[in-house]
Amino acid sequence: IGVCAARIREAEVMNAAGIGGLLITSELVGPNKIGRLVRLTRKASETMSVVDNSSHAAQLSEAAEAANLTLNIMIDIDPLGRRTGIAPGPGAVDLAKTVDRLPGLSLRGVHGYSGASSHVMGYDERREHSIKHMTPVLDSFEGMNKAGLPAEIMSGASTGTYNIDSALKGMTELQVGSYAF
């Protein structure tokens, strides 16, 4: 579907080089980063960013409304409880409902990345780890769809789990490619 960037600066550089379909996979918090997201989205309307709490979603909504544009939002769900992201489950579905109600925001889906799964040694062990940690994320994505929310993208996996997570029911986008860097 597109390309992932961890930071707003990476997304800005990719956009300047003509790369589109950007998903920024870390929360852009504060007026400076939110303003940069708004400017980037004005240039590349398909740009997506992530949220993991309703306060941040409200800030993004306010900025989008002030700029008279729509921000594409993915719910950041952390499968391991170690990175950014809301825990999988009902809270994630509730956050998606909040994003869907806020003006200036368009709920697109879920970003759930189990990077730690890539580093588990042995295919069977890596597969077991990834399935264990991605299943609750996928269940949350399914819960959003059952609630009638417009969550169409389930983005996750990694270079180390592409051949595992691609078979998981509900996965629509793989975030592979770190080997190139």
C-alpha positions in Angstrom: 0.0 0.0 0.0 2.8 2.4 0.8 5.9 3.1 2.8 6.5 3.4 6.6 8.5 6.1 8.3 9.2 6.1 12.0 9.5 9.9 12.3 8.0 13.0 10.6 11.4 14.0 9.3 11.8 10.7 7.4 8.3 11.1 5.9 9.1 14.7 4.8 12.3 13.5 3.1 10.4 10.7 1.4 7.7 13.0 0.2 10.3 15.5 -1.1 11.8 12.6 -3.1 8.4 11.9 -4.7 7.5 8.8 -2.5 3.8 8.7 -1.5 1.6 6.4 0.5 3.3 7.3 3.8 2.5 5.8 7.1 4.2 7.5 10.1 4.5 4.8 12.7 5.2 6.8 15.8 2.9 9.4 17.5 3.5 13.0 16.4 2.9 14.9 19.6 3.1 18.6 20.3 2.3 21.7 18.2 5.6 21.5 16.1 5.2 17.9 14.9 1.4 18.1 14.5 1.9 21.3 12.4 4.5 19.4 10.3 2.0 16.6 9.8 -0.7 19.0 8.7 1.7 20.6 6.1 2.8 17.2 4.9 -0.8 16.0 4.5 -1.6 19.2 2.6 1.1 18.1 0.1 0.3 14.3 0.2 -3.3 13.8 1.3 -2.9 10.0 1.6 -0.4 10.4 4.4 -1.4 8.4 7.5 -0.3 8.8 11.1 -1.0 6.9 14.3 -2.6 7.7 17.7 -2.7 5.7 20.9 -4.9 7.9 23.1 -8.0 10.1 22.9 -6.2 13.3 24.0 -3.8 13.1 21.2 -6.6 12.3 18.8 -8.4 15.4 19.9 -5.3 17.5 19.3 -5.0 16.1 15.8 -8.7 16.8 15.2 -8.3 20.4 16.3 -5.3 20.9 14.0 -7.1 19.3 11.0 -10.2 21.4 11.5 -8.1 24.6 11.8 -6.3 23.7 8.6 -9.5 22.7 6.8 -8.2 19.2 5.9 -8.6 15.6 6.9 -5.9 13.5 8.6 -5.8 9.8 8.0 -5.5 8.0 11.3 -4.4 4.5 12.3 -4.9 3.2 15.8 -1.4 2.3 17.2 -1.8 -1.0 19.1 1.3 -2.4 20.9 1.3 -6.2 21.0 4.0 -6.4 23.6 3.3 -3.4 25.9 6.8 -2.0 25.4 6.5 0.6 22.7 4.0 3.3 21.9 0.5 2.1 21.4 -2.6 1.3 23.3 -3.1 -2.3 24.6 -5.1 -4.6 22.3 -8.7 -5.2 23.3 -11.8 -3.1 24.0 -9.9 0.1 24.8 -8.4 0.0 21.3 -11.9 -0.4 19.8 -13.2 2.5 21.9 -10.3 4.7 20.8 -11.2 3.8 17.2 -14.8 4.9 17.9 -13.5 8.2 19.3 -11.3 8.8 16.2 -14.2 8.0 13.9 -16.4 10.6 15.7 -13.9 13.4 15.7 -14.1 16.0 12.9 -11.1 16.3 10.6 -10.0 12.7 11.2 -10.5 9.7 9.0 -10.1 6.3 10.7 -8.2 4.0 8.3 -7.2 1.0 10.5 -4.6 -0.4 12.8 -0.9 -0.2 13.1 0.4 -3.2 15.2 4.1 -4.0 15.0 5.7 -6.9 16.9 9.3 -6.1 16.1 10.5 -8.3 18.9 9.1 -11.3 17.1 11.6 -10.8 14.3 14.5 -11.5 16.6 13.2 -14.8 18.1 15.6 -17.6 16.9 14.2 -20.6 15.1 11.2 -20.5 12.7 8.8 -22.5 14.9 9.6 -20.4 18.0 9.4 -17.1 16.0 6.0 -18.2 14.5 4.6 -19.1 17.9 5.8 -15.7 19.3 4.4 -13.7 16.5 1.0 -15.4 16.5 0.7 -15.1 20.3 1.4 -11.3 20.2 -0.4 -10.4 16.9 -3.6 -12.3 17.5 -4.9 -9.8 20.1 -4.1 -7.0 17.7 -6.0 -8.7 14.9 -8.9 -9.4 17.2 -9.0 -5.7 18.0 -9.1 -4.9 14.3 -11.9 -7.4 13.8 -13.7 -5.8 16.7 -13.5 -2.5 14.9 -15.0 -4.0 11.8 -17.8 -5.7 13.8 -18.6 -2.3 15.3 -19.1 -1.0 11.8 -16.0 1.2 11.9 -14.2 2.1 8.6 -11.0 0.2 9.6 -9.8 -1.1 6.3 -6.0 -1.5 6.8 -4.3 -3.9 9.3 -0.7 -3.0 9.0 2.0 -4.9 10.8 4.5 -7.8 10.5 8.2 -7.2 9.9 11.1 -8.4 7.7 11.5 -11.3 10.1 7.9 -12.4 10.2 6.7 -11.6 6.7 6.3 -15.3 5.9 4.4 -15.9 9.2 2.1 -12.8 9.5 1.1 -12.8 5.9 -0.9 -15.9 6.6 -2.7 -14.4 9.6 -6.4 -13.7 9.0 -7.1 -10.0 8.8 -3.5 -8.8 7.9 -3.7 -6.4 4.9 -0.3 -4.8 4.9 3.2 -6.0 5.8 5.9 -3.6 7.1 8.9 -5.4 5.7 12.0 -3.9 4.3 14.4 -3.0 7.1 17.0 -5.3 5.5 17.6 -2.6 2.9 18.9 -0.2 5.6 
